[in-house]
Amino acid sequence: MTDATRGPRVVSVSRAPEHDFSKAVVPNIRLIEGIGVEGDAHAGATTQHRYLLRKDPGRPNLTQVHLLHSELFGELVDRGFDVAAGELGENVTTAGLDILTLPLGTRLHLGADAVVEVTGLRSPCKLINGLRAGLMKALVSKGPDGEVLRESGIMSVVVAGGEVRAGDHIRVELPAEPHVALGVV
C-alpha cells in the first residue's frame, strides 16, 4: 500500500520533560485539553516557551503541540542534513498531509479521540543550528517573491484530549471560509 492510499497519519510521537531542543520518540503521548502533551516541557495553559515567557509570561499558550511533516526529512537530506523524528522538537510527526498549507483554525483529529487546532507556523530559533550547523537557513528561506518561507512545522492547541501513537490516522477538519493563511506564533 502506498503512502497516498493510506491517507494522512501519525508516523512518530515525541516529548521531553525539560527544555531540550530535541524530544525523545516514545510509543505514545497523551494530549490534555487546553494544556498540551502530558509530561512535555511546553505543556501549560499559558506559554511555556522560554523566549515568550520572558516577553509575556501570561500569554495564552498557542504552542502546546508542535507538528512536523516527515516529508521534510527527505528534503533536508537532499540539502545535506540528516535529521530524524523528534530531533527538531516536534511532538507529532505526520505523513501524507501538507501541514504548511493548512489554514488557521484547522482541526486535526489524531487517532480515536485527540483533536488539535492549528494556531500558526513554527519559526525556529537560532538554537536549531546547535543541532546541525546551517540548519536554520535550510528551514527559513526566501520565496521567489521575497516572502519568508518557514518549513519547520506548525503549532496547535489541544481542543480534545486523548492518546496519540504512531500509525494513528489523521482526519482534517477545515474551518469555515474564508480561510486565513498561517502566520508565525
Stockholm file with secondary structure:
# STOCKHOLM 1.0

chainA/1-185         MTDATRGPRVVSVSRAPEHDFSKAVVPNIRLIEGIGVEGDAHAGATTQHRYLLRKDPGRPNLTQVHLLHSELFGELVDRGFDVAAGELGENVTTAGLDILTLPLGTRLHLGADAVVEVTGLRSPCKLINGLRAGLMKALVSKGPDGEVLRESGIMSVVVAGGEVRAGDHIRVELPAEPHVALGVV
#=GR chainA/1-185 SS CCHHHHCSEEEEEEECSSCCSSCEEESEEEEETTTEETTCTTCSSBCCCHHHHHHCTTSBCSCSEEEEETHHHHHHHHTTCCCCTTTTCCSEEEESCCGGGCCTTCEEEETTTEEEEEEEECCCCTTHHHHSTTHHHHHEEECTTSCEEECSCEEEEEEECEEEETTCBEEEECCSSSCCCCCBC
#=GC SS_cons         CCHHHHCSEEEEEEECSSCCSSCEEESEEEEETTTEETTCTTCSSBCCCHHHHHHCTTSBCSCSEEEEETHHHHHHHHTTCCCCTTTTCCSEEEESCCGGGCCTTCEEEETTTEEEEEEEECCCCTTHHHHSTTHHHHHEEECTTSCEEECSCEEEEEEECEEEETTCBEEEECCSSSCCCCCBC
//
